[in-house]
């Protein structure tokens, strides 16, 4: 899977900005899952944002990746008032 950008050195920043925008747009969202066929590999910028869910040695038709909200966008903790 590829993220196409005009300047290759901006790919990581672009991927992170896309993830931050998604988490900002949907406050209830805590995880983003990415499923790709096992025969496809992620490019380095997406590998830096997503981590594999299963052990890479596990043989499956698809590979699952996840990224957590708290890694890209702060989570506001609200406590009850007294």
JOTARA-V20203 format. One record per run of one state. SS is the DSSP state (A for helix, B for strand, O for the rest). FROM is the first residue (numbers start at 1). LEN is the number of residues. If there is no record, write none. Layout:
ss=SS from=FROM len=LEN
ss=SS from=FROM len=LEN
This chain:
ss=O from=1 len=7
ss=A from=8 len=18
ss=O from=26 len=5
ss=B from=31 len=7
ss=O from=38 len=6
ss=A from=44 len=6
ss=O from=50 len=1
ss=B from=51 len=2
ss=O from=53 len=9
ss=B from=62 len=7
ss=A from=69 len=3
ss=O from=72 len=11
